[in-house]
Amino acid sequence: MQWEYQQAVFTWLEESWRLHYFNNEEVRNWDQGQSPTLTDFLNQQGRNGWELISAIPEYELQKRTVGPGYIAGSHLANTMRMFFKRPLP
């Protein structure tokens, strides 16, 4: 069996994950909340026969000062890269 693949990148925007890149192209107006949410996109992909095969969180170090000379850091996933596949027709 042969497969075709897609890649989607979601970025956390305010209160939800928003589609930021699709197949390496930036989605217009994603930063204004005008792209699909993660849940809506996953449901649409499933209806179209696409299977999620991998989801990779990408982390960014968030630093904050907690006292004189002390900085605390935590890693927050602010981007999620996802890969999909479906059989070729």
C-alpha positions in Angstrom: 0.0 0.0 0.0 1.2 3.5 -0.8 0.5 6.6 1.3 0.3 10.3 1.0 1.3 12.6 3.9 0.4 16.0 5.3 2.0 18.1 8.0 0.3 20.7 10.2 1.7 23.0 12.8 -0.4 24.5 15.6 0.5 27.4 17.8 -1.0 28.3 21.1 -3.0 31.6 20.6 -4.7 33.0 23.7 -7.0 30.2 24.7 -6.7 27.6 22.0 -4.4 25.8 19.5 -4.7 27.4 16.1 -3.5 26.0 12.7 -0.4 28.1 11.9 1.3 26.2 9.0 -0.2 23.6 6.7 2.2 21.6 4.4 4.9 24.2 5.1 2.8 27.2 4.1 1.6 29.8 6.7 -2.1 30.0 7.1 -3.4 33.5 6.5 -4.7 35.4 9.5 -4.0 32.6 11.9 -2.8 35.1 14.5 -6.2 36.8 14.4 -8.0 33.5 15.3 -9.2 33.0 11.8 -7.7 29.5 11.3 -9.2 26.2 12.5 -8.8 25.1 16.1 -7.0 21.9 16.8 -10.2 20.0 17.5 -12.0 21.3 14.4 -9.0 20.4 12.2 -8.6 16.9 13.6 -12.3 16.2 13.0 -12.1 17.5 9.5 -9.0 15.5 8.7 -10.7 12.3 10.1 -13.7 12.9 7.9 -11.4 13.2 4.9 -9.7 9.9 5.6 -6.5 11.2 7.2 -5.0 9.4 10.2 -2.8 11.2 12.8 0.4 9.3 12.9 2.6 11.6 15.1 2.3 14.7 17.3 5.4 16.4 18.4 5.3 19.3 21.0 7.9 22.0 20.5 9.0 23.7 23.7 10.1 27.2 24.5 12.0 28.1 27.7 10.0 30.7 29.7 12.2 32.5 32.2 11.0 34.7 35.1 12.8 36.4 38.0 11.9 34.9 41.3 14.3 36.9 43.5 17.5 38.9 43.4 19.9 37.0 41.2 17.5 34.0 40.8 15.8 33.1 37.6 13.4 30.2 37.3 12.5 28.6 34.0 10.0 26.2 32.7 9.4 24.6 29.3 6.1 25.3 27.8 4.8 23.7 24.6 3.8 26.6 22.4 3.9 24.7 19.1 2.6 21.3 18.1 3.8 19.6 14.9 1.5 16.9 13.5 1.8 14.4 10.7 -1.1 12.6 8.9 -1.3 9.9 6.3 -3.9 8.2 4.2 -3.8 5.6 1.4 -3.3 6.8 -2.1 -6.5 6.3 -4.2 
